[in-house]
Every structure is written in C-alpha cells, then in structure tokens.
C-alpha cells in the first residue's frame, strides 16, 4: 500500500471522530492536538524516508565515526577547529541528504502511482505538499541540531544552536532548489544530478567566493583578516536572509509548477 493511502487510512478515524462531534482541530484538547500532529508527522516521515530512516541515520553516523577517527589520529594542533565543523560535519551531510530526499518527493509518488491522488484530493492540494515539505525541512532542522550537539561532545566546543541554524539555511536552499529542478525536469534523478553538479561547481570556486557575502556556504565563524568583525557580521545576515528568500522563491515556483497536472503525470 502506498504511503499516501496509509496516511489517509490512519487519520480517517480521527477525522470521522472529529466530524461526528463537530469539533475543529483548534477546539480539541492540547493533548489530542499533539497526538494528531505527531501521528501525521510520523506518517509523513515514513513516506519521505521510504522506510529507510535507520539506513540514513546509520550512514550519517558512519560518516561521523570516520571523521572522528581521522581527527583523533591527528596531532592536537592539527585537529579540526571550530570553524571547520560547520562545512564538514554539518553542511556536507545535510546538503547531501536534502538533495536525495527532495528529489524523491516527486519520484516516489510517481513510482508508487499515487501522484494522481494528489490532484484529486478534496480541498487545496497545496496543503498536502506543504505538509510534506514542512515535515521534510523539520526533519532536516532536527538533524542539524542533533549533529551540532554530537560535534560538541566529540570534536570541539561549538555554539550548538547557532551552528545548527547556520547549517540549516543552506540546506533549506539546496532542498528547495532540488525540488524545483525535480518539478521542472519531471525527473528526480535529473534534478539530483543538476543540483549535485551545481554544488560541486560552487565548491570549485570556494577560494574566490568564501570571503564574500554571495557564497551559499558562507562560514560566519571564519572571519577574513581583511575585514572587521562588524562588517563580516553584517555580510553574514545579508547572506542568510538572501539565501532564505531565494529558497522561498524556488519553493513557491516548485509548488506553482505542480499545478500543471499533465506535465508531471506523463
């Protein structure tokens, strides 16, 4: 049975119960609201990971273990500093995960032949997609905090909250960009290839862009010597706000592209 059908069957008793008692979600007790929200989140996560959540977490943990072993075998003065934690331990694995999961949002529905259901669901189909994408980005944000905390206890002293938020911003952009390409090309595989190619191309020009406000993976903890901290902090905020705006526009364009039913189904 497809993931979409599973969600519909799982929440049907709750909907029927609410309808019979004429109670809206906002009128339910807080405990019931949390229970329904958690159940929907759990089922959406199952669809996103396609029952492979344990394998994804095992892959990320293996990456961390290998990085820790390499770092531990270095001399003390050559071990990973705080400013290197953000790109190598947070942004790289989260961006790779964002590319894969975002390209699967469309592909999994087409493979399971449930994409047609999205266009025949009563009410606004935007709610269905926004719920799916909201769950995806919530998972990435939770993972950002988890990886940041893990790096704090295993590598070096870092600001857990700040590091996680700085890692999530480019991850959100990468996921939105991949989803846009998946809708544009009607292929998750093509979207993943294009997104990965653009990221590799961007990393090739890191030496020219990493000290500017226009670099996607700008590292706020690596302050250039030619700039004063106040200017660098201003550039950091301009970068983060700009990346969030661009990511939001790509997400909006992807949702608008999903209106073309025949384009996605063929």
NURO-57470 format. One record per residue (C-alpha): residue number from 1; x, y, z. Coordinates in Angstrom, 3 decimals. Layout:
% NURO-57470
+------+----------+----------+----------+
: resi :       xx :       yy :       zz :
+------+----------+----------+----------+
:  NUM :        X :        Y :        Z :
...
+------+----------+----------+----------+
//
This chain:
% NURO-57470
+------+----------+----------+----------+
: resi :       xx :       yy :       zz :
+------+----------+----------+----------+
:    1 :    0.000 :    0.000 :    0.000 :
:    2 :    1.308 :    3.452 :   -0.864 :
:    3 :    2.391 :    5.996 :    1.704 :
:    4 :   -0.349 :    8.449 :    0.750 :
:    5 :   -3.027 :    5.811 :    1.187 :
:    6 :   -1.518 :    4.835 :    4.545 :
:    7 :   -1.808 :    8.396 :    5.808 :
:    8 :   -5.382 :    8.708 :    4.617 :
:    9 :   -6.401 :    5.462 :    6.313 :
:   10 :   -4.511 :    6.281 :    9.501 :
:   11 :   -6.081 :    9.677 :   10.030 :
:   12 :   -9.564 :    8.737 :    8.768 :
:   13 :  -10.804 :    7.535 :   12.189 :
:   14 :   -9.641 :   10.777 :   13.750 :
:   15 :  -11.341 :   12.855 :   11.062 :
:   16 :  -14.565 :   10.889 :   11.380 :
:   17 :  -14.481 :   11.254 :   15.145 :
:   18 :  -13.925 :   14.981 :   14.856 :
:   19 :  -16.704 :   15.313 :   12.287 :
:   20 :  -19.150 :   13.350 :   14.409 :
:   21 :  -18.540 :   15.543 :   17.412 :
:   22 :  -18.457 :   18.705 :   15.272 :
:   23 :  -15.105 :   19.730 :   16.768 :
:   24 :  -12.446 :   21.531 :   14.829 :
:   25 :   -8.784 :   20.799 :   15.311 :
:   26 :   -8.317 :   24.119 :   17.120 :
:   27 :  -11.129 :   23.186 :   19.518 :
:   28 :   -9.596 :   19.848 :   20.526 :
:   29 :   -7.687 :   19.495 :   23.810 :
:   30 :   -3.965 :   20.201 :   23.613 :
:   31 :   -3.141 :   16.538 :   24.198 :
:   32 :   -5.351 :   15.445 :   21.300 :
:   33 :   -3.826 :   18.097 :   19.038 :
:   34 :   -0.307 :   16.937 :   19.878 :
:   35 :   -1.300 :   13.310 :   19.308 :
:   36 :   -2.749 :   14.060 :   15.854 :
:   37 :    0.183 :   16.296 :   14.893 :
:   38 :    2.701 :   13.649 :   15.945 :
:   39 :    0.867 :   10.902 :   14.058 :
:   40 :    0.771 :   12.967 :   10.858 :
:   41 :    4.444 :   13.911 :   11.276 :
:   42 :    5.398 :   10.264 :   11.821 :
:   43 :    3.495 :    9.056 :    8.770 :
:   44 :    4.890 :   11.834 :    6.579 :
:   45 :    8.408 :   10.931 :    7.733 :
:   46 :    7.781 :    7.301 :    6.761 :
:   47 :    6.803 :    8.407 :    3.257 :
:   48 :    9.805 :   10.731 :    2.920 :
:   49 :   12.351 :    8.134 :    4.016 :
:   50 :   10.520 :    5.214 :    2.354 :
:   51 :   11.074 :    3.048 :    5.471 :
:   52 :   14.850 :    3.599 :    5.228 :
:   53 :   15.263 :    6.039 :    8.123 :
:   54 :   17.571 :    3.678 :   10.023 :
:   55 :   19.842 :    3.309 :    6.998 :
:   56 :   20.098 :    7.073 :    6.532 :
:   57 :   20.967 :    7.598 :   10.178 :
:   58 :   23.490 :    4.750 :   10.028 :
:   59 :   25.167 :    6.391 :    7.019 :
:   60 :   25.434 :    9.774 :    8.745 :
:   61 :   26.722 :    8.155 :   11.939 :
:   62 :   29.318 :    6.199 :    9.961 :
:   63 :   30.487 :    9.445 :    8.342 :
:   64 :   30.852 :   10.999 :   11.794 :
:   65 :   32.759 :    7.999 :   13.148 :
:   66 :   35.210 :    8.023 :   10.231 :
:   67 :   35.718 :   11.787 :   10.605 :
:   68 :   36.265 :   11.382 :   14.350 :
:   69 :   38.860 :    8.628 :   13.867 :
:   70 :   40.763 :   10.719 :   11.316 :
:   71 :   40.597 :   13.781 :   13.553 :
:   72 :   41.642 :   11.839 :   16.668 :
:   73 :   44.738 :   10.465 :   14.944 :
:   74 :   45.935 :   13.971 :   14.113 :
:   75 :   48.224 :   15.900 :   16.410 :
:   76 :   46.493 :   18.263 :   18.821 :
:   77 :   47.401 :   21.418 :   16.901 :
:   78 :   46.172 :   19.920 :   13.610 :
:   79 :   42.799 :   18.719 :   14.804 :
:   80 :   39.589 :   20.159 :   13.406 :
:   81 :   38.958 :   23.724 :   14.634 :
:   82 :   35.528 :   25.167 :   15.359 :
:   83 :   35.227 :   26.957 :   12.008 :
:   84 :   35.775 :   23.666 :   10.134 :
:   85 :   32.949 :   21.859 :   11.936 :
:   86 :   30.200 :   23.750 :   10.085 :
:   87 :   31.124 :   22.835 :    6.485 :
:   88 :   32.486 :   19.330 :    7.035 :
:   89 :   30.305 :   17.856 :    9.761 :
:   90 :   27.009 :   19.673 :    9.253 :
:   91 :   26.575 :   21.305 :    5.853 :
:   92 :   28.052 :   18.499 :    3.756 :
:   93 :   25.976 :   15.566 :    5.121 :
:   94 :   22.812 :   17.662 :    5.474 :
:   95 :   23.063 :   19.023 :    1.920 :
:   96 :   23.612 :   15.532 :    0.520 :
:   97 :   20.583 :   14.289 :    2.463 :
:   98 :   18.496 :   17.276 :    1.320 :
:   99 :   19.308 :   16.571 :   -2.332 :
:  100 :   18.340 :   12.912 :   -2.078 :
:  101 :   15.139 :   13.394 :   -0.075 :
:  102 :   13.937 :   16.359 :   -2.154 :
:  103 :   14.442 :   14.520 :   -5.435 :
:  104 :   12.418 :   11.631 :   -4.011 :
:  105 :    9.392 :   13.806 :   -3.154 :
:  106 :    8.141 :   13.642 :   -6.743 :
:  107 :    9.823 :   10.416 :   -7.833 :
:  108 :    8.401 :    8.287 :   -5.020 :
:  109 :    4.862 :    9.444 :   -5.774 :
:  110 :    5.285 :    8.668 :   -9.473 :
:  111 :    6.821 :    5.256 :   -8.758 :
:  112 :    4.031 :    4.363 :   -6.334 :
:  113 :    1.419 :    5.664 :   -8.803 :
:  114 :   -0.041 :    7.943 :   -6.138 :
:  115 :    0.746 :   11.259 :   -7.797 :
:  116 :   -2.730 :   11.262 :   -9.352 :
:  117 :   -4.185 :   11.133 :   -5.831 :
:  118 :   -2.521 :   14.467 :   -5.057 :
:  119 :   -4.558 :   16.118 :   -7.830 :
:  120 :   -7.869 :   14.521 :   -6.814 :
:  121 :   -7.630 :   15.171 :   -3.066 :
:  122 :  -10.523 :   17.260 :   -1.761 :
:  123 :   -9.542 :   20.785 :   -0.822 :
:  124 :   -6.301 :   22.503 :   -1.694 :
:  125 :   -3.521 :   20.183 :   -2.825 :
:  126 :   -1.075 :   22.842 :   -1.691 :
:  127 :   -1.838 :   21.764 :    1.865 :
:  128 :   -0.721 :   18.220 :    1.051 :
:  129 :    2.554 :   19.334 :   -0.487 :
:  130 :    3.218 :   21.954 :    2.187 :
:  131 :    2.667 :   19.329 :    4.866 :
:  132 :    5.126 :   17.006 :    3.136 :
:  133 :    7.744 :   19.715 :    2.604 :
:  134 :    7.240 :   21.129 :    6.091 :
:  135 :    7.910 :   17.698 :    7.554 :
:  136 :   10.993 :   17.289 :    5.383 :
:  137 :   12.505 :   20.587 :    6.482 :
:  138 :   11.561 :   19.951 :   10.120 :
:  139 :   13.463 :   16.666 :    9.948 :
:  140 :   16.497 :   18.417 :    8.439 :
:  141 :   16.367 :   21.067 :   11.178 :
:  142 :   16.161 :   18.415 :   13.905 :
:  143 :   19.098 :   16.583 :   12.339 :
:  144 :   21.059 :   19.854 :   12.230 :
:  145 :   20.621 :   20.245 :   15.987 :
:  146 :   21.457 :   16.579 :   16.579 :
:  147 :   24.659 :   16.744 :   14.510 :
:  148 :   25.652 :   20.018 :   16.140 :
:  149 :   25.229 :   18.502 :   19.611 :
:  150 :   27.131 :   15.399 :   18.559 :
:  151 :   30.002 :   17.532 :   17.230 :
:  152 :   30.050 :   19.470 :   20.515 :
:  153 :   30.583 :   16.309 :   22.563 :
:  154 :   33.011 :   14.578 :   20.179 :
:  155 :   35.059 :   17.183 :   18.297 :
:  156 :   35.337 :   20.629 :   19.822 :
:  157 :   33.492 :   23.304 :   21.767 :
:  158 :   30.938 :   24.959 :   19.456 :
:  159 :   27.727 :   27.007 :   19.848 :
:  160 :   25.177 :   24.230 :   19.304 :
:  161 :   22.148 :   26.359 :   18.459 :
:  162 :   23.979 :   28.868 :   16.267 :
:  163 :   25.878 :   26.162 :   14.391 :
:  164 :   22.683 :   24.196 :   13.715 :
:  165 :   20.799 :   27.231 :   12.393 :
:  166 :   23.694 :   28.288 :   10.170 :
:  167 :   23.831 :   24.752 :    8.753 :
:  168 :   20.093 :   24.600 :    8.108 :
:  169 :   19.864 :   27.779 :    5.990 :
:  170 :   21.924 :   26.495 :    3.011 :
:  171 :   20.401 :   23.036 :    3.492 :
:  172 :   16.927 :   24.546 :    3.069 :
:  173 :   18.089 :   26.264 :   -0.121 :
:  174 :   19.605 :   23.058 :   -1.519 :
:  175 :   16.403 :   21.126 :   -0.834 :
:  176 :   14.191 :   23.805 :   -2.418 :
:  177 :   16.478 :   24.016 :   -5.451 :
:  178 :   16.396 :   20.246 :   -5.936 :
:  179 :   12.607 :   20.164 :   -5.653 :
:  180 :   12.323 :   22.953 :   -8.214 :
:  181 :   14.504 :   21.037 :  -10.660 :
:  182 :   12.512 :   17.838 :   -9.998 :
:  183 :    9.291 :   19.617 :  -10.992 :
:  184 :   10.940 :   21.443 :  -13.884 :
:  185 :   12.541 :   18.330 :  -15.414 :
:  186 :    9.778 :   15.897 :  -14.276 :
:  187 :   12.573 :   13.656 :  -13.002 :
:  188 :   14.025 :   13.295 :   -9.549 :
:  189 :   17.193 :   11.695 :  -10.919 :
:  190 :   17.848 :   14.580 :  -13.310 :
:  191 :   17.155 :   17.053 :  -10.508 :
:  192 :   19.638 :   15.311 :   -8.239 :
:  193 :   22.310 :   15.300 :  -10.934 :
:  194 :   21.841 :   19.001 :  -11.737 :
:  195 :   21.743 :   20.030 :   -8.072 :
:  196 :   24.830 :   17.977 :   -7.249 :
:  197 :   26.634 :   19.404 :  -10.290 :
:  198 :   25.858 :   22.976 :   -9.250 :
:  199 :   27.074 :   22.308 :   -5.711 :
:  200 :   30.311 :   20.783 :   -6.956 :
:  201 :   30.814 :   23.731 :   -9.311 :
:  202 :   30.207 :   26.126 :   -6.447 :
:  203 :   32.711 :   24.308 :   -4.239 :
:  204 :   35.305 :   24.540 :   -7.013 :
:  205 :   35.149 :   28.334 :   -6.708 :
:  206 :   35.231 :   28.349 :   -2.925 :
:  207 :   38.566 :   30.196 :   -2.843 :
:  208 :   37.037 :   33.073 :   -4.818 :
:  209 :   33.688 :   33.218 :   -3.031 :
:  210 :   34.186 :   32.164 :    0.583 :
:  211 :   35.193 :   35.658 :    1.687 :
:  212 :   32.232 :   37.351 :    0.018 :
:  213 :   28.612 :   37.719 :    1.054 :
:  214 :   27.445 :   35.827 :   -2.076 :
:  215 :   28.740 :   32.368 :   -1.149 :
:  216 :   25.969 :   29.885 :   -0.357 :
:  217 :   28.039 :   28.126 :    2.304 :
:  218 :   29.364 :   31.287 :    3.897 :
:  219 :   31.053 :   30.385 :    7.184 :
:  220 :   30.322 :   33.047 :    9.834 :
:  221 :   32.941 :   31.548 :   12.152 :
:  222 :   35.784 :   32.100 :    9.671 :
:  223 :   36.287 :   35.866 :    9.727 :
:  224 :   38.661 :   37.118 :    6.971 :
:  225 :   41.653 :   39.072 :    8.235 :
:  226 :   40.996 :   41.952 :    5.843 :
:  227 :   37.542 :   42.613 :    7.356 :
:  228 :   36.496 :   43.796 :   10.762 :
:  229 :   34.047 :   41.529 :   12.656 :
:  230 :   31.209 :   44.085 :   12.440 :
:  231 :   31.334 :   44.165 :    8.638 :
:  232 :   31.562 :   40.378 :    8.458 :
:  233 :   28.545 :   40.060 :   10.776 :
:  234 :   26.557 :   42.389 :    8.506 :
:  235 :   27.549 :   40.344 :    5.459 :
:  236 :   26.519 :   37.177 :    7.282 :
:  237 :   22.994 :   38.496 :    7.921 :
:  238 :   22.684 :   39.707 :    4.325 :
:  239 :   23.768 :   36.287 :    3.099 :
:  240 :   21.438 :   34.308 :    5.336 :
:  241 :   18.395 :   36.472 :    4.583 :
:  242 :   19.151 :   36.400 :    0.862 :
:  243 :   19.522 :   32.607 :    0.848 :
:  244 :   16.227 :   32.188 :    2.727 :
:  245 :   14.409 :   34.485 :    0.280 :
:  246 :   15.806 :   32.652 :   -2.753 :
:  247 :   14.933 :   29.299 :   -1.211 :
:  248 :   11.388 :   30.501 :   -0.575 :
:  249 :   11.042 :   31.695 :   -4.161 :
:  250 :   12.254 :   28.338 :   -5.517 :
:  251 :    9.830 :   26.529 :   -3.247 :
:  252 :    6.996 :   28.765 :   -4.451 :
:  253 :    7.993 :   28.166 :   -8.094 :
:  254 :    8.035 :   24.411 :   -7.477 :
:  255 :    4.560 :   24.478 :   -5.955 :
:  256 :    3.272 :   26.564 :   -8.841 :
:  257 :    4.816 :   24.098 :  -11.276 :
:  258 :    2.890 :   21.283 :   -9.628 :
:  259 :   -0.336 :   22.838 :  -10.909 :
:  260 :    0.439 :   21.525 :  -14.406 :
:  261 :   -1.060 :   18.087 :  -13.905 :
:  262 :   -0.337 :   16.603 :  -17.337 :
:  263 :    3.294 :   17.749 :  -17.212 :
:  264 :    4.016 :   15.826 :  -14.027 :
:  265 :    1.992 :   12.705 :  -14.794 :
:  266 :    3.396 :   11.917 :  -18.215 :
+------+----------+----------+----------+
//
